[in-house]
Amino acid sequence: MLKPVIKSCVAIALTVALISSCATSPTGRKQLKLYSKSQLANMGSQAFDSMKTNQTVSTKEVTNQFVTCVANYITKHVPKSVYDGEWELVVFDDKQVNAFALPGGKIGVYTGLLEVAENQHQLAAVIGHEVGHVIAEHGNARLSNSTLIGIGMEVTNELLQANQIANSNMVMAAIGMGVQVGVQLPFSRADESEADQIGLELMALAGFKPKESVQLWKNMDAASGGNRSAEFMSTHPSPSTRITNLQALMPAANQLAAKAKDKPNCQK
């Protein structure tokens, strides 16, 4: 009686594996992209407008000038094929230690991040990382994977119900967890590592000090107080993993920084 379930699970896995070879990321990873850049830019703009309406925007001039200064150096080195326009940046007055970038040239930084990012170089590491997600079109890939997995899960559920398999809800929950741990979370961790790599290159090209990216993650680790999930159940690599990966990329990044024409002097 479980043969339809097995066949369906295999079909889902094969479909994900085959279709995700449709596109390639900047570092050579296979990606699934079902949406156009214009669709993603429109989604990004709508989400950003909603956030500006529903969240408190910082009015502190010094803070805004500092974050804008760093962001301008970073976005200057974003390929025009990714976004050929003026980036919009908003500083949100919120204690959460976070930042984000959206397709369509949108960047948001929370004031809580500025308590952990101690200088312009560390903030550049964060903004570079977030813009790296946009460059690699991770939003498109994640949305596309979720769309495909949702279709596959719906088909599996119909097969379970049609064959009157006992405890079908429990089987679906188990399959859902398997898909999450086996597909969605590893993809997310890979996305984060790729964004770290792209962000490190961006900050180096912009003239910031690449080594400060390592100190940033040490600060992040300290700020978290050890309150993290096990890495295999997390969408993000552990700080120690990120630091190890960044240190491996540091020689090449330092070479780029040494050749950079920009000399940022953004005052916090």
Secondary structure, DSSP 8 states (H G I E B T S, - for coil): --HHHHHHHHHHHHHHHHHTTSEE-TTS-EE---S-HHHHHHHHHHHHHHHHHHS-B---HHHHHHHHHHHHHHHTTS-TTT--S--EEEEE---S--EEEETTTEEEEEGGGGGT--SHHHHHHHHHHHHHHHHTTHHHHHHHHHHHHHHHHHHHHHHHHHTT-TTHHHHHHHHHHHHIIIIIHHHHHHHHHHHHHHHHHHHHHTT--TTHHHHHHHHHHHHHTT----GGGSSS--HHHHHHHHHHHHHHHHHHHHH---------
